[in-house]
Amino acid sequence: MAAIDYLELFDESIAAGGRVQSLPFDCATARTVQVTLATGPLSDAVEWRVLFGPVSNGGFAAACSGTFEHFHHLGIDVPVFGPQVMVDVENRGASPFLMLGMIRIVHEFE
């Protein structure tokens, strides 16, 4: 049996030099999470990261990361590496960016 959570990550503008970070979401009973992100103009100055934790120091560690240098949209399936997942996006550019994002967590129960 499975339960699926569709959760909004972001729907906001990120100022130049700014960062947005989602809340941590429970994924302890999931095998993978699917993350969908979308932005406006292409830019290698806008970096995204999918993080899992908490790790031994109480923080979160990046499982994967990238930029929007080549694509406006991102859809990835990430194996679960911890009991919680969060997504963070940083704008290292000179212009603000609109960032939209969703996460899909499929909880599997026996």
Legacy VTK file of the C-alpha trace (Angstrom):
# vtk DataFile Version 3.0
C-alpha trace
ASCII
DATASET POLYDATA
POINTS 110 float
0.000 0.000 0.000
1.215 3.511 -0.732
0.311 7.059 0.228
1.391 9.935 -1.993
2.113 13.476 -0.812
2.149 16.291 -3.404
3.644 19.315 -1.663
4.452 22.827 -2.831
8.059 23.851 -2.301
8.143 27.391 -3.701
6.061 29.923 -5.566
8.032 33.101 -5.038
10.622 35.470 -6.400
14.207 35.068 -5.247
16.054 38.385 -5.000
19.544 38.799 -6.448
21.906 37.189 -3.952
18.947 35.557 -2.186
18.020 32.023 -1.203
14.810 30.114 -0.562
14.631 26.881 1.361
11.672 24.570 1.760
10.536 23.168 5.039
11.816 19.671 5.819
9.323 16.983 4.760
9.020 13.479 6.193
10.222 10.836 3.735
11.216 8.068 6.178
8.859 5.522 4.587
9.676 6.475 0.972
12.220 4.982 -1.429
12.406 7.998 -3.728
11.184 11.576 -3.951
10.388 13.411 -7.160
11.275 17.095 -7.338
9.964 19.470 -10.006
11.365 23.008 -10.288
10.752 25.758 -12.836
12.234 29.210 -13.336
12.273 32.027 -15.878
15.434 32.864 -17.822
18.257 30.355 -18.166
21.078 31.051 -15.746
24.034 29.203 -14.278
23.819 31.649 -11.338
20.679 29.968 -9.965
21.646 26.763 -8.148
19.311 24.120 -6.682
20.059 21.389 -4.125
18.094 18.431 -2.757
19.132 17.738 0.849
18.465 14.873 3.262
18.912 14.734 7.006
19.346 15.226 9.731
22.897 13.902 9.560
25.200 13.315 12.553
25.755 17.053 13.168
22.003 17.799 13.009
22.178 19.478 9.597
21.201 18.365 6.111
23.533 17.005 3.417
23.160 17.560 -0.326
22.251 14.457 -2.328
22.275 16.242 -5.698
22.570 19.749 -7.086
22.675 21.695 -10.333
21.884 24.967 -12.085
19.374 26.284 -14.620
22.093 26.929 -17.199
20.530 24.740 -19.923
16.870 24.186 -18.946
13.970 26.201 -17.483
12.414 23.101 -15.899
13.793 20.298 -13.800
12.159 16.992 -12.977
14.251 14.471 -11.056
13.742 11.274 -9.103
16.075 11.124 -6.080
16.692 8.062 -3.872
15.943 8.755 -0.212
19.063 9.139 1.953
17.486 10.168 5.270
14.244 10.567 7.196
13.608 14.129 5.961
14.085 15.951 2.661
14.257 19.631 1.791
15.109 21.679 -1.294
17.080 24.884 -1.407
17.599 27.332 -4.288
20.197 30.101 -4.307
20.315 33.033 -6.730
23.938 34.157 -7.105
23.020 36.390 -10.045
22.270 40.102 -10.402
18.549 39.761 -11.264
15.598 38.358 -9.316
14.107 35.020 -10.427
10.666 33.507 -10.053
10.977 29.981 -8.636
8.198 27.393 -8.693
8.594 23.957 -7.185
6.733 20.819 -6.117
7.790 17.598 -4.450
6.117 14.208 -4.677
6.808 11.703 -1.888
5.509 8.155 -2.280
5.305 6.556 1.173
5.324 2.755 0.972
3.709 0.643 3.671
3.460 -3.114 4.016
LINES 1 111
110 0 1 2 3 4 5 6 7 8 9 10 11 12 13 14 15 16 17 18 19 20 21 22 23 24 25 26 27 28 29 30 31 32 33 34 35 36 37 38 39 40 41 42 43 44 45 46 47 48 49 50 51 52 53 54 55 56 57 58 59 60 61 62 63 64 65 66 67 68 69 70 71 72 73 74 75 76 77 78 79 80 81 82 83 84 85 86 87 88 89 90 91 92 93 94 95 96 97 98 99 100 101 102 103 104 105 106 107 108 109
